[in-house]
Amino acid sequence: MGKQIVRYTLVYLSILMFLIPFIVAQPPVTTVQYFPNGYVIVESQHEYLKQGQNYQYNFFLYNYSTGYLVDNSSINCTFYLANSSGEIIFIENIKYLSEGYWEVDINGSNFLNKGSYPYGVNCQDDSGGSLAGIFRVTLTGYQLTESKSILYIGFLSLLVLIFFLNFYGMGYLPGRNIRDEDGRIMSISYLKYFRNILWMTGYFLFIGIVYIASNLAFAFLEEELVANTLFMIFRVAFGLAPVILIVWLIWIFASMFHDIQFQRMLNRGIFPGSNL
């Protein structure tokens, strides 16, 4: 039994470590088009955006041949934003600021869903310049690096390992009082109460594992089906926890009361029959 639990745990950890490179998000790609007689668009750094948060996109516009900044005296710049299906969801003329850069404000309602959002900038007059890139929207606004993946999954794996060890240790504890062949109680085993405590510990460890897993799924998976399912399981388990805890405490005190009565009978040489 113990070797099987250790084996399954090692297999579980190996699978998690194998999946790390696949869940680490890829950096966004920005494509800049240069024209010998046109403009160069130099944008600010903006790799990952937070879900539902407003964003201020800005860039500098240079003349490719002279290297000078271009103002808005004769040029018109437009910003385009699309969703993951390629549908244009936001178009806005970009305003020029006296500080020398161009700016457009994007409302967070355009980033309600996690995923990739292609965007483009187009500046035109007698010459022209354009740029295309991708916003990657996550719950936190950060990229899941390999080091962070190892840290998060390592912590989750530790909880899973403790969960398995918790139930593994229960196998060495008695589940009821010591009885003879006829089912009569010979002695009271108080270690069975520690076994019951481990059952409750395992339940709360399960709640913690599901909660952490759901948060990781919300933060780093574009599809929310897995995250919503895990979070629903967490809410049900957490909602039942007070009821289960109260019933468990009542059962513990009732069992202790019966054991005290049985102990008194044993002290008088009476060996009662019981399933406890």
C-alpha positions as CSV (number, residue, x, y, z in Angstrom):
1,M,0.0,0.0,0.0
2,G,2.7,2.4,1.0
3,K,4.9,1.7,-2.0
4,Q,1.9,2.2,-4.3
5,I,1.2,5.6,-2.8
6,V,4.8,6.7,-3.2
7,R,4.9,5.4,-6.7
8,Y,1.7,7.3,-7.7
9,T,3.0,10.4,-6.1
10,L,6.3,10.3,-8.0
11,V,4.4,9.7,-11.3
12,Y,2.1,12.7,-10.5
13,L,5.1,15.0,-9.8
14,S,6.9,13.8,-13.0
15,I,3.8,14.6,-15.1
16,L,3.6,18.1,-13.5
17,M,7.2,18.8,-14.2
18,F,6.8,17.6,-17.8
19,L,3.9,19.9,-18.4
20,I,5.7,23.1,-17.1
21,P,7.2,24.0,-20.6
22,F,3.7,23.7,-22.1
23,I,1.9,26.0,-19.7
24,V,4.5,28.7,-19.7
25,A,3.1,31.5,-21.9
26,Q,5.0,32.6,-25.0
27,P,6.1,36.3,-25.3
28,P,4.1,38.6,-27.6
29,V,5.3,39.3,-31.1
30,T,5.6,42.8,-32.5
31,T,6.1,43.3,-36.2
32,V,7.4,46.7,-37.4
33,Q,7.4,47.6,-41.0
34,Y,10.1,50.0,-42.2
35,F,9.7,52.2,-45.3
36,P,12.8,53.9,-46.8
37,N,10.8,57.2,-47.2
38,G,8.3,56.6,-44.4
39,Y,8.0,56.5,-40.7
40,V,9.3,54.3,-37.8
41,I,6.9,53.6,-34.9
42,V,8.7,52.9,-31.6
43,E,6.2,51.7,-29.0
44,S,6.5,51.4,-25.3
45,Q,7.0,48.0,-23.6
46,H,3.7,46.3,-23.0
47,E,4.0,42.5,-23.0
48,Y,1.1,41.4,-20.7
49,L,-2.1,43.2,-19.7
50,K,-4.3,42.6,-16.7
51,Q,-7.8,41.3,-17.4
52,G,-10.4,44.1,-17.4
53,Q,-7.9,46.9,-16.6
54,N,-7.7,50.2,-18.6
55,Y,-4.5,50.5,-20.7
56,Q,-2.8,53.6,-22.1
57,Y,-0.9,52.7,-25.3
58,N,1.7,55.2,-26.5
59,F,4.6,55.3,-29.0
60,F,7.1,57.7,-30.7
61,L,6.9,58.4,-34.4
62,Y,10.2,59.0,-36.3
63,N,11.0,60.0,-39.8
64,Y,13.0,57.0,-41.2
65,S,15.3,59.1,-43.4
66,T,16.0,62.0,-41.0
67,G,15.5,60.4,-37.6
68,Y,13.4,63.4,-36.4
69,L,10.2,63.0,-34.3
70,V,7.0,63.5,-36.3
71,D,4.2,65.6,-34.9
72,N,0.5,65.6,-35.9
73,S,0.7,68.7,-38.2
74,S,0.0,66.6,-41.3
75,I,-0.2,63.0,-40.3
76,N,-3.1,60.8,-39.0
77,C,-2.5,57.8,-36.9
78,T,-5.2,55.1,-36.2
79,F,-5.2,52.3,-33.6
80,Y,-6.9,49.0,-34.2
81,L,-7.7,46.2,-31.7
82,A,-9.1,42.8,-32.5
83,N,-10.2,39.8,-30.3
84,S,-8.9,36.3,-30.5
85,S,-11.3,35.6,-33.4
86,G,-9.8,38.4,-35.5
87,E,-12.9,40.6,-35.1
88,I,-12.1,44.4,-34.8
89,I,-13.5,45.5,-31.4
90,F,-11.9,48.9,-31.0
91,I,-10.8,51.7,-33.5
92,E,-9.5,55.0,-32.3
93,N,-7.6,58.0,-33.8
94,I,-4.4,58.4,-31.8
95,K,-3.8,61.8,-30.3
96,Y,-0.4,63.6,-30.3
97,L,0.8,65.1,-27.1
98,S,3.1,68.1,-26.7
99,E,5.7,66.0,-24.9
100,G,6.5,64.4,-28.3
101,Y,4.6,61.0,-28.2
102,W,1.3,59.6,-29.4
103,E,-1.3,58.1,-27.1
104,V,-4.6,56.2,-27.1
105,D,-6.6,55.2,-24.1
106,I,-8.1,51.7,-24.3
107,N,-11.0,50.9,-21.9
108,G,-10.7,47.7,-19.8
109,S,-14.0,46.5,-21.1
110,N,-12.2,45.5,-24.3
111,F,-10.1,43.1,-22.2
112,L,-12.8,41.2,-20.3
113,N,-11.6,37.8,-21.5
114,K,-8.2,36.3,-21.1
115,G,-6.3,35.5,-24.3
116,S,-4.5,37.1,-27.3
117,Y,-5.6,40.5,-28.7
118,P,-3.9,41.4,-32.0
119,Y,-3.5,45.2,-32.5
120,G,-2.2,47.5,-35.2
121,V,-1.1,51.1,-35.7
122,N,-1.3,52.8,-39.0
123,C,0.1,56.4,-39.7
124,Q,-0.4,58.0,-43.1
125,D,0.1,61.2,-45.0
126,D,2.3,61.5,-48.1
127,S,4.4,58.8,-46.6
128,G,3.4,56.2,-44.1
129,G,4.3,53.7,-41.4
130,S,2.6,50.8,-39.6
131,L,3.0,48.3,-36.8
132,A,1.3,45.1,-35.7
133,G,1.5,43.2,-32.4
134,I,-0.3,41.1,-29.8
135,F,-1.5,41.9,-26.3
136,R,-1.7,38.9,-24.0
137,V,-4.3,39.4,-21.3
138,T,-4.0,37.3,-18.1
139,L,-5.8,37.5,-14.7
140,T,-2.7,39.0,-13.1
141,G,-1.2,40.9,-16.0
142,Y,2.1,38.9,-15.6
143,Q,3.7,36.2,-17.6
144,L,4.0,32.8,-16.1
145,T,7.8,32.1,-16.3
146,E,9.3,28.7,-15.9
147,S,10.7,29.6,-12.5
148,K,7.3,30.7,-11.3
149,S,5.7,27.6,-12.7
150,I,8.2,25.5,-10.8
151,L,7.4,27.4,-7.6
152,Y,3.6,27.3,-7.9
153,I,3.4,23.7,-9.1
154,G,6.0,22.7,-6.4
155,F,3.8,24.2,-3.7
156,L,0.7,22.5,-5.1
157,S,2.7,19.2,-5.4
158,L,3.8,19.5,-1.7
159,L,0.1,19.8,-0.6
160,V,-0.8,16.8,-2.7
161,L,2.1,14.9,-1.2
162,I,1.0,15.8,2.3
163,F,-2.6,14.8,1.3
164,F,-1.4,11.3,0.3
165,L,0.8,10.9,3.3
166,N,-2.1,12.0,5.6
167,F,-4.2,9.0,4.4
168,Y,-1.2,6.7,4.3
169,G,-0.6,7.4,8.0
170,M,-4.2,6.6,8.7
171,G,-3.6,3.0,7.7
172,Y,-1.4,2.5,10.7
173,L,-4.1,3.7,13.2
174,P,-7.0,1.6,14.6
175,G,-10.4,2.4,13.4
176,R,-12.3,1.1,16.4
177,N,-11.9,-0.4,19.9
178,I,-10.1,-3.7,20.4
179,R,-12.6,-6.6,20.5
180,D,-12.4,-10.4,20.9
181,E,-13.7,-13.0,18.5
182,D,-17.2,-12.6,19.8
183,G,-17.2,-8.9,19.2
184,R,-16.9,-7.9,22.8
185,I,-14.9,-4.8,23.7
186,M,-11.7,-5.8,25.4
187,S,-10.1,-2.3,25.6
188,I,-10.7,1.2,24.5
189,S,-8.5,2.5,21.7
190,Y,-8.1,6.2,21.9
191,L,-5.9,6.3,18.8
192,K,-9.0,6.0,16.7
193,Y,-9.8,9.6,17.5
194,F,-6.5,10.7,16.0
195,R,-7.5,8.8,12.9
196,N,-10.7,10.8,12.7
197,I,-8.7,14.0,13.0
198,L,-6.7,12.9,10.0
199,W,-9.9,12.4,8.1
200,M,-10.9,16.0,8.8
201,T,-7.3,17.2,8.0
202,G,-7.5,15.4,4.6
203,Y,-10.8,17.1,3.9
204,F,-9.4,20.6,4.5
205,L,-6.2,19.7,2.5
206,F,-8.4,18.7,-0.4
207,I,-10.2,22.1,-0.2
208,G,-6.8,23.9,-0.2
209,I,-5.5,21.9,-3.2
210,V,-8.7,22.6,-5.2
211,Y,-8.6,26.3,-4.3
212,I,-4.9,26.7,-5.3
213,A,-5.5,24.7,-8.5
214,S,-8.5,26.9,-9.5
215,N,-6.5,30.1,-8.9
216,L,-3.6,28.8,-11.1
217,A,-6.1,27.8,-13.8
218,F,-7.8,31.3,-13.7
219,A,-4.4,33.0,-13.8
220,F,-2.6,31.1,-16.6
221,L,-5.2,29.2,-18.7
222,E,-7.0,31.1,-21.4
223,E,-9.9,28.7,-21.3
224,E,-11.9,29.1,-18.1
225,L,-13.8,25.8,-18.1
226,V,-11.2,24.0,-16.0
227,A,-10.9,26.9,-13.6
228,N,-14.7,27.3,-13.2
229,T,-15.1,23.6,-12.5
230,L,-12.4,23.6,-9.9
231,F,-13.7,26.7,-8.3
232,M,-17.2,25.3,-8.2
233,I,-15.9,22.2,-6.4
234,F,-14.1,24.4,-4.0
235,R,-17.2,26.5,-3.2
236,V,-19.3,23.3,-2.6
237,A,-16.6,21.7,-0.4
238,F,-16.0,24.9,1.5
239,G,-19.7,25.6,1.9
240,L,-20.2,22.1,3.4
241,A,-17.2,22.4,5.7
242,P,-19.1,24.1,8.6
243,V,-21.9,21.4,8.5
244,I,-19.4,18.6,8.3
245,L,-17.3,20.1,11.1
246,I,-20.3,20.4,13.4
247,V,-21.5,16.8,12.6
248,W,-17.9,15.5,13.1
249,L,-17.6,17.2,16.5
250,I,-21.0,15.9,17.7
251,W,-20.0,12.4,16.6
252,I,-16.6,12.7,18.3
253,F,-18.1,13.8,21.6
254,A,-20.8,11.1,21.4
255,S,-18.2,8.5,20.7
256,M,-16.1,9.7,23.7
257,F,-19.1,9.6,25.9
258,H,-19.8,6.0,25.0
259,D,-16.2,5.0,25.4
260,I,-16.2,6.5,28.9
261,Q,-19.2,4.4,29.7
262,F,-17.6,1.3,28.3
263,Q,-14.4,2.0,30.2
264,R,-16.3,2.0,33.4
265,M,-17.9,-1.3,32.5
266,L,-14.5,-2.8,31.7
267,N,-13.1,-1.6,35.0
268,R,-15.9,-3.6,36.7
269,G,-15.1,-6.7,34.6
270,I,-18.0,-6.3,32.1
271,F,-17.1,-6.7,28.4
272,P,-19.9,-5.2,26.4
273,G,-20.6,-6.0,22.8
274,S,-20.3,-3.0,20.5
275,N,-19.4,-2.0,16.9
276,L,-17.4,1.0,18.1
